[in-house]
């Protein structure tokens, strides 16, 4: 995974220094809604022409109690954005954004039946499409809202202990859902 993330970050960092269309083209943002669910995110968006941008988001998820267990982990979300109003120019205005998402979580369980301790990994792979809008105030502060359908495929791998897979139903995480949020950020 590191082999994928580090080169991608380098490309974003190099491209952040160029702005060929004379306006704000970078936004670093965080979710205002995700911390309600103990998820902490940071995303970097780079506009590469007046109507398109790319965004890469990272999230940390920790501290959820599920029955006898605790779950924590991370997400990586690459996203392409097409802005619908060229007059404002990316990263401002309404957009449509297809995205992919990879999530890796660790589930630790205290007592499950006869077993004192159990550990499992939960991986989600999916994607979807968002519609949203982003405003940039005074070319410095961004405020964004988005919503759209999502799909994910979940897999649970028991590492230590037994009984974990019988005690957790993946139907809530596997299949169709909704992704929505509100972010605030700094534009430059």
C-alpha positions as semicolon CSV with decimal commas, in nm:
position;residue;x (nm);y (nm);z (nm)
1;X;0,000;0,000;0,000
2;X;0,288;0,238;0,082
3;X;0,426;0,185;-0,269
4;X;0,099;0,328;-0,406
5;X;0,042;0,618;-0,165
6;X;0,389;0,777;-0,156
7;X;0,427;0,829;-0,534
8;X;0,071;0,961;-0,555
9;X;0,143;1,214;-0,279
10;X;0,459;1,321;-0,462
11;X;0,264;1,383;-0,784
12;X;0,006;1,591;-0,593
13;X;0,279;1,793;-0,418
14;X;0,459;1,873;-0,744
15;X;0,138;1,967;-0,923
16;X;0,030;2,188;-0,632
17;X;0,291;2,445;-0,730
18;X;0,142;2,502;-1,078
19;X;-0,170;2,699;-1,161
20;X;-0,217;2,750;-1,532
21;X;-0,562;2,909;-1,527
22;X;-0,513;3,200;-1,286
23;X;-0,720;3,112;-0,980
24;X;-0,724;2,905;-0,662
25;X;-0,645;2,547;-0,760
26;X;-0,569;2,363;-0,433
27;X;-0,782;2,283;-0,130
28;X;-0,686;2,097;0,187
29;X;-0,999;2,002;0,380
30;X;-1,143;1,799;0,662
31;X;-1,490;1,664;0,730
32;X;-1,720;1,842;0,973
33;X;-1,959;1,545;0,991
34;X;-1,723;1,244;1,014
35;X;-1,599;1,314;1,371
36;X;-1,955;1,249;1,490
37;X;-1,880;0,884;1,398
38;X;-1,522;0,888;1,537
39;X;-1,378;0,920;1,186
40;X;-1,109;1,181;1,120
41;X;-1,030;1,279;0,763
42;X;-0,803;1,495;0,555
43;X;-0,827;1,543;0,179
44;X;-0,628;1,728;-0,084
45;X;-0,800;1,852;-0,401
46;X;-0,606;1,980;-0,703
47;X;-0,782;2,150;-0,995
48;X;-0,594;2,080;-1,317
49;X;-0,814;2,281;-1,554
50;X;-1,122;2,509;-1,518
51;X;-1,372;2,221;-1,500
52;X;-1,183;1,921;-1,356
53;X;-0,999;1,828;-1,041
54;X;-0,870;1,524;-0,855
55;X;-0,895;1,464;-0,483
56;X;-0,722;1,217;-0,255
57;X;-0,869;1,160;0,090
58;X;-0,742;0,972;0,393
59;X;-0,944;0,880;0,699
60;X;-0,873;0,726;1,039
61;X;-1,149;0,540;1,215
62;X;-1,103;0,445;1,578
63;X;-1,276;0,360;1,896
64;X;-1,610;0,215;1,786
65;X;-1,744;-0,044;2,026
66;X;-1,930;-0,331;1,863
67;X;-2,063;-0,577;2,119
68;X;-1,758;-0,710;2,304
69;X;-1,526;-0,573;2,038
70;X;-1,351;-0,259;1,925
71;X;-1,283;-0,160;1,565
72;X;-1,029;0,083;1,419
73;X;-0,860;0,139;1,082
74;X;-0,814;0,367;0,782
75;X;-0,965;0,460;0,446
76;X;-0,816;0,589;0,120
77;X;-1,051;0,760;-0,127
78;X;-0,932;0,882;-0,470
79;X;-1,189;1,095;-0,649
80;X;-1,225;1,266;-0,989
81;X;-1,442;1,578;-1,002
82;X;-1,612;1,737;-1,297
83;X;-1,732;2,092;-1,220
84;X;-2,053;2,190;-1,395
85;X;-2,002;2,567;-1,405
86;X;-1,688;2,676;-1,594
87;X;-1,759;3,042;-1,510
88;X;-1,665;2,979;-1,146
89;X;-1,396;2,726;-1,236
90;X;-1,273;2,428;-1,038
91;X;-1,265;2,393;-0,739
92;X;-1,572;2,619;-0,710
93;X;-1,938;2,542;-0,780
94;X;-2,143;2,230;-0,839
95;X;-1,972;1,903;-0,927
96;X;-2,019;1,536;-1,011
97;X;-1,755;1,307;-0,862
98;X;-1,702;0,936;-0,925
99;X;-1,477;0,785;-0,658
100;X;-1,320;0,464;-0,532
101;X;-1,268;0,370;-0,169
102;X;-1,048;0,120;0,010
103;X;-1,087;0,064;0,384
104;X;-0,891;-0,161;0,616
105;X;-1,012;-0,215;0,973
106;X;-0,899;-0,430;1,265
107;X;-1,156;-0,587;1,494
108;X;-1,044;-0,693;1,842
109;X;-1,279;-0,891;2,064
110;X;-1,259;-0,958;2,437
111;X;-1,465;-1,270;2,513
112;X;-1,642;-1,464;2,242
113;X;-1,774;-1,795;2,370
114;X;-1,482;-2,005;2,499
115;X;-1,217;-1,776;2,351
116;X;-1,071;-1,499;2,565
117;X;-0,938;-1,294;2,273
118;X;-1,002;-1,267;1,902
119;X;-0,868;-1,053;1,619
120;X;-0,989;-1,010;1,263
121;X;-0,930;-0,781;0,968
122;X;-1,216;-0,626;0,776
123;X;-1,151;-0,492;0,426
124;X;-1,393;-0,291;0,216
125;X;-1,350;-0,209;-0,151
126;X;-1,604;0,004;-0,330
127;X;-1,697;0,328;-0,492
128;X;-1,979;0,547;-0,605
129;X;-2,070;0,884;-0,747
130;X;-2,133;1,208;-0,563
131;X;-2,311;1,531;-0,646
132;X;-2,217;1,836;-0,446
133;X;-2,112;2,196;-0,434
134;X;-1,808;2,376;-0,302
135;X;-1,784;2,744;-0,219
136;X;-1,453;2,923;-0,168
137;X;-1,483;3,241;0,038
138;X;-1,226;3,518;-0,024
139;X;-1,012;3,260;-0,210
140;X;-0,912;3,113;0,128
141;X;-1,188;2,919;0,309
142;X;-1,374;2,634;0,138
143;X;-1,708;2,491;0,243
144;X;-1,845;2,185;0,067
145;X;-2,148;1,956;0,084
146;X;-2,199;1,630;-0,108
147;X;-2,421;1,322;-0,126
148;X;-2,448;1,017;-0,347
149;X;-2,493;0,642;-0,380
150;X;-2,213;0,411;-0,269
151;X;-2,134;0,043;-0,309
152;X;-1,889;-0,166;-0,106
153;X;-1,777;-0,526;-0,093
154;X;-1,677;-0,639;0,258
155;X;-1,457;-0,931;0,359
156;X;-1,373;-1,050;0,710
157;X;-1,059;-1,254;0,781
158;X;-1,020;-1,407;1,127
159;X;-0,657;-1,387;1,243
160;X;-0,668;-1,504;1,606
161;X;-0,945;-1,672;1,801
162;X;-1,260;-1,833;1,676
163;X;-1,621;-1,735;1,669
164;X;-1,567;-1,382;1,536
165;X;-1,719;-1,444;1,194
166;X;-2,031;-1,598;1,345
167;X;-2,089;-1,300;1,574
168;X;-2,069;-1,020;1,315
169;X;-2,304;-0,968;1,025
170;X;-2,141;-0,792;0,727
171;X;-2,471;-0,715;0,552
172;X;-2,465;-0,359;0,687
173;X;-2,124;-0,296;0,525
174;X;-2,167;-0,506;0,211
175;X;-2,372;-0,369;-0,077
176;X;-2,538;-0,036;-0,154
177;X;-2,552;0,265;0,077
178;X;-2,519;0,643;0,084
179;X;-2,211;0,862;0,125
180;X;-2,272;1,219;0,239
181;X;-2,080;1,489;0,418
182;X;-1,981;1,849;0,479
183;X;-1,620;1,969;0,472
184;X;-1,428;2,283;0,559
185;X;-1,086;2,365;0,425
186;X;-0,815;2,606;0,321
187;X;-0,778;2,701;-0,046
188;X;-0,458;2,827;-0,209
